[in-house]
Amino acid sequence: MSRTARAYWLREPGFGEIRPADLPDPGEGEVLVEALVSGVSRGTETLVHDGGVPPGQYAAMRAPFQEGELPGPVKYGYLSVGRVAAGPDRLCGRTVFCLHPHQTAYVVPVEAVTVVPDEVPPRRAVLAGTVETAVNALWDARPLVGDRVAVVGAGMVGLCVGRLLAGFPGLTVTMVDTDPARAEVAGALEVGFARPGDAPDELDLVIHASGTGAGLQTSLDLLAADGVVTDLSWYGDAPVELRLGGRYHSARLGIRASQVGEVAEARRSRRTRADRLALALRLLADPAFDALLTGESSFDELPEVMAKLASGSIPALCHTFAYPSGPGRAGPGEQ
């Protein structure tokens, strides 16, 4: 068996590469995972790729099992699905999700992996981290039966939120995005779609996930009086300008940040992060989420494809990467 895996590293902003990675034997309480597929969290990972994380946020943006430091060289990523090749009997052979960077195989503590339900295909399971973000957002937003809701930003996170909202009784849900091509995906998720200028207003609840100041302003403009925008966006070092005169004060509008690093306050005393992730994986039994899987490449293509995702030349929602069958088969550059 080869004792070297391969991992994707951002050498410096804008330039990624595949590097060898030492692969130790799993110890007590650890598992060896052979990667099957990983996905790119397009918003955060392309921001990292472009060097757009402010220095003051390097520690806050540190990914689980990250090596190196922002802005680079750094091994970054957190949507990995693999098969347990060694570890406790109850896990051996099971498909698991792990918040691990893009790497052909890795050794992690048992508690770092979550078993993927049998009814969830491995490729769909890479969405677990994104659906977990959506679950946390809804715990923060607290939609009520019969609410009129908009999700501004029909990207990977926003569409996951939209699909979960579609299951609430009596809700009217509209995805709002500047790209008319997202209407087809919204339809597959059984939610409405509108361009910003055509979106319904006087809404009970708006969830913002566009990652832009313009999207946040649109979200505020769509709210009814006393409404609150639940903001999932991470803006990096980009400035955000809002018009907070006039209706913002007279209608007593609000903005609440929602971030997946902590369990939402409404559930923090009763749910752990592990509980939240396990719930996200159960929710992925819904085949409608396959509409978000819009491209696939091989692991070896990751540096080239990541650059294209960051530039927008590949207009993917969730682009996935297929892996060789495990560390026992050495790939290019392995000894």
N, C-alpha and C positions, 0 to 999 in steps of 0.2 A: 504494500500500500504506500502510495506517495504520502510523505509527511508535510507536504506543502500544498496549501490551497491557493486560490487566486482571489484578489479583492480589487474593487474599483476605488481609486483615490483621485481626489481633486488635487493636482500638483500645485496649481495656483489658479486664481480666478480666471475662468474661461478655458482651462485646459485640464482634461482628465486623462487617466491612464490606468492600465491593469498592472498590479504589482503582486509578487508572491507574498503569501502570508503564512507564518508558522502555524502549525496545527498540532497542538499538544494532545496527549491522550486525555480523555475525560477522567476526572477524579471522582471521588465520592460526592454525590449530589450534583453531578454535571451530566450533560448530554452532548453527544456529537451529532450535529445536524448536517445532512447533505442537502444543499439548497436545490429546490425544484424550479422556483420562479420568484422574482422580486418585481416590485413596481416602483415607479417614480412618483413621489408626492410633488406634483409639478410646481405648486406655488412655493413651498419652502425650499425644495431641492434646487430649483432653478435660481432662486434668490442666492443660495449658497454658492452655486456654480458661478454666478456673475459677481461674487464678492460684495453682495448688497446687504449683508448683516452688519449693523453698526457695532463698532468695537465694544461699546458698553453692554451689548447683548450677547457677546460670545458665550459667556457662561450659561445664560438662560437658554440659549439655543443649542446647547450641547446635546447630541443624540446619544441614546443608550449604545454602549459598546463602540462609541466613536474613538478613533485613534488620531493623533495629531491635533492641531488647533486651527480654528478659523483665523484668517481667511484661507489658509493652506500652507503646506500640504495637510490634507485632512481626509480621513475615511468617513464618509457621511451617508446616511440613508437609514430607513427604518420600516420598510415594508417587505419582509422576507417570509417565504413559506418553504418548508423543507420536510424531509423525512428523517426521523430519529434513527441513526445507524448504530448507536451505542449509548447505553445508559440503563436506567431501571427497566425491568421487564414490562411494567405497565405502559411504558412509553415507546419501547423499541418497535420500529415499524410503523409508528403512527405519524400521520401528517400533522405538522404543527406550524403555528404562526409565531414569529419572533420579531421584535423591534430591533433588527440588526442591519448594519450596512450591507451593501451588495457584495456578496462573497460566496464562493462556490461551496464552502463548508466552514463550520465554526463550532467551537466548544463554548457552551454557556451554562450557567446554573439552571437546574430543573425549573425553578420558579420563573425563569425568563421566557419559557415557551408555554403556549396555550394550544391545546388539542383542537384541531379543526374538525367540526362535526362531519360525519360521513357523507351527509347530503350536500356539503359545500365543496365544489371543485377547487383544487389548489389555486388555479389562476384567479378565480373570483375571491378567494380568501385573502389575496394581497390587499383588498379594499378594507380589511378589518380595522386598520389604523384610522382610515378616513371615516368609516361608519362609527367608530368609537368617538371621533371628534363630533360627529353629528348627534350622537346620543347625548353627549355632554352639553352640546348647544341647546338641545330641547329641554334638558333638565334645568338649564339656566333660563330659557325663554318661557317655559311653562305655558304652552298653548292650551286653550280651553275649547270645549265642544262648541262647534258652530262658528269659530273665529274665521275672519277673512285675513289671509296671511299672504305675504310676498316673501320670496327668497331672492335677494338681489345678488346676482353673480352665479351664472350657471356653469361653474367649473366643477371640479371633482368633489369638493366639499359641499358646495351649494346644492348640487344635484342629489347627493346622499341625504342631505337634510330634507330636500323636497320629497324624496321617496318615502322617508319615514313619516313625514307629515301627511302623505297621501293615505296612510292607514288610520288616521284619526277620524272619528265619526263627525260628520257634518262640516268639516273644514273645507273652505275654498282656497286652494293653493295656486299661486301664480309664480312661475320662475320669471325673473326679469333680467335680460341681458342685451347687450348691444349687438351680439352676433346672432342673426336670424337662423343660422344653421343649428343652433342649440334647441330650436323648437322641436325638431325631430326626436332628440334624446328626451326632452321633457315629456313628449307624448308617450314614449315608451315607458316612462316612469309614472304615467297616469296623472300628470299635473299640467296646469295651463302654462302658457308662455306669452310674454309681451315684451316689446321693446320699451325702453324707459319712458318715452313720450306717450305710449299707449297703455301704460300700466294703470290698474285701478288704484284709487287713493282712498283716504279715510279708512285705512286698514287698522285692524286691531293689533296686529303684530307684524313686524318686519325683521327678517334675519339677513344680515349683510355678510357676503362672502366673496366680493369681487376683488378685494385687495387694492382698491383705488379710492382716492378721495371723492371722485365724482360719484362712485357707487354709494359711498356713505351718505353723500348729500341727497342722492335720489331716495335712499332709504328713509331719511328724515322727512323728505317731502311727501312720501306716501302715507305717513302715519296719521291716524286720527288723534285728536286732543288727548293728552295724558299718556300717549303711547311711548314705548321704549324700543329702540333698535338694539337687537342683540348682535354684536359685532364680532365675527369670527376672524376677521382679516388680520394678517400680519404684514405691516407696511415696510419693514426693514428700515433703510435709511431714507426712504422717499418722504418728502414733506406732504402733509395733508392739510388742505385748505377747505374750510366750511363756512357757509353763510349762516351765522348764528344770531343775526338780528331778526326782527319781525316775528314771524310765526314760531320760531324755536322757543322763544320766551312766552309769547302770549298763549301758545297751545301747551306749554309745560311738557315739552318733549324731552326724552332722555336717551342716553347711549350706555349700554352695558357691555363690557368686554367679556368674551367667553374664550377660554383657552384650555386645551386638553391636558396641560401639564398637571393640573389638579382636578380632582373630581368636583363637579359643580357643587356650590354651597348647599343647594337644596337636597343633595343626596350624600354629602361628604361624611356624615355621621353613620350612614347605613350601608354604603357601598364602597368597596375598594377599587383600585384601578384594575385589578384582576377580574373583579366582578363585571366591571364595565366592558372590558375587552371580550370576556366570554359572551356577554350579551350581544356585542357587535357581531361576533362570529355566528351566533344563532340566527340573528336577523339576516345574515347573508345566505340563508337557505332560499331566500327570495330570488328567483332567476332574473327578475327585472334588472337587478344590478349589473348584469352582463352588458347592458347598454353603455356602461361607463368604460369598458375595456376596449379601447379604440385602436390599439396598435401593439405589435409584438415583435421583438428582435431577439437575437442571441446575446448571451452575456458578453461575448467578445466584442460585440458592436456597441457596448455601453458608452465608451468615451465619445464616439462620433455621434451617437443618437442623443446623448445628454446635451451636447452643444446645440443640436438642432431643436431640441425641446426648449432650451433656454432662449434661442433666437426667435422661436415661433414658427420656424419653417416646417415643423411637424406639429399640426394643430391637434394634438392628442388631449384627451381627458386623463386617462390613466394608461400609460404605456408600460408594458410588462416585458421582462427579459427571461428567456428560458435558459436553463443551466444544463451542463453535462451531468451525467448520472451520479456523480459523487467523487470524493477525494481519492478513491481507489483507482481511478483512471486519470492519470496525469494528463493535463492539457498542455497547450503551448507554453513554453517557459518553465514547466515543472520538471523536477528531477526525481 
